[in-house]
Amino acid sequence: MKVIRHIYEMQHFIKERKRRGDTIGFVPTMGFLHEGHVSLIEKAREECDTVVTSIFVNPLQFGPNEDFDRYPRDFERDERLARERGTDVLFYPSVEDMYPDGAGVQMKVTERTNVLCGEKRPGHFDGVVTVLTKLFHIIQADRAYFGLKDAQQVAVVNDLIDSYFFPVELVACPTVREEDGLAKSSRNVYLKDHERFEAPKLYQQLLRAKEQVQTGKALKDVRQEMISVLEDIPYGETDYVEILSYPQLQTVETFDRKLIIALAYRFENARLIDNIIIEEKL
Ligand code: AMP
């Protein structure tokens, strides 16, 4: 596995690989890799000739009071995992290289961002699509792999690809979980023991809500019950609980199309998100 830090070198490498006819699979990450990231790398490995994984903690997608400075980082461990699990090139650019003009030109998302993390983290998705536009241009991938743990991101990035005619196919991959159901996340390391003990309740509530939706309970009642149960968790607080159409992310009254039940929950040093997508009834 090659580690490439400079954009011009990455572009040169991709040009060579394209010249020999390789398909390129791209896995963008912020590092501190876990089995969720690895599942994307492995899927790309199965489907593409050359697999590029990027590690870039993108300052533009963090708000002023968010955790950019203390986002977990461990490059040596990431390098080992990326290599062992099938990456050909680990792209690890610096902030200065990615934003040579100090982010003087940025993208803006106006659809699907008035809800969920878009609403709670103003500017977050503008930062995400800005960095992905840069990365898509550099990597020129045939397929880009994203996790449905960040389902709103998948919806927004699909829009980005369609709106700007990026010749890349987005492959959405299922959420990888701990044995007790907690969604794997780089931020889980910041859970204190007593919080880690409570955290699986988030997914348990999503599962319960899914069953209630599928057995015909009114969506507003399902949501209300989730909110009350989450309130009983002795630590942290709910940021949002929503039931929306997916991928449109619009308010719905009844279960007559594909839905997402999504939540965000703040523990002391880690804000966790999770969701479950429910297909329309047959
Ligand atoms: P991040 O490093 O958190 O920006 O995540 C990089 C990619 O990995 C994104 O497409 C995420 O959706 C995906 N990802 C993160 N956690 C998981 C997980 N538990 N299961 C599957 N994909 C994940």
Boltz pocket constraint, residues with backbone or C-beta under 6 A from the ligand:
constraints:
  - pocket:
      binder: B
      contacts: [[A, 28], [A, 29], [A, 30], [A, 31], [A, 35], [A, 36], [A, 37], [A, 39], [A, 40], [A, 145], [A, 146], [A, 147], [A, 148], [A, 149], [A, 150], [A, 173], [A, 174], [A, 175], [A, 176], [A, 177], [A, 183], [A, 184], [A, 185], [A, 186]]
      max_distance: 6.0
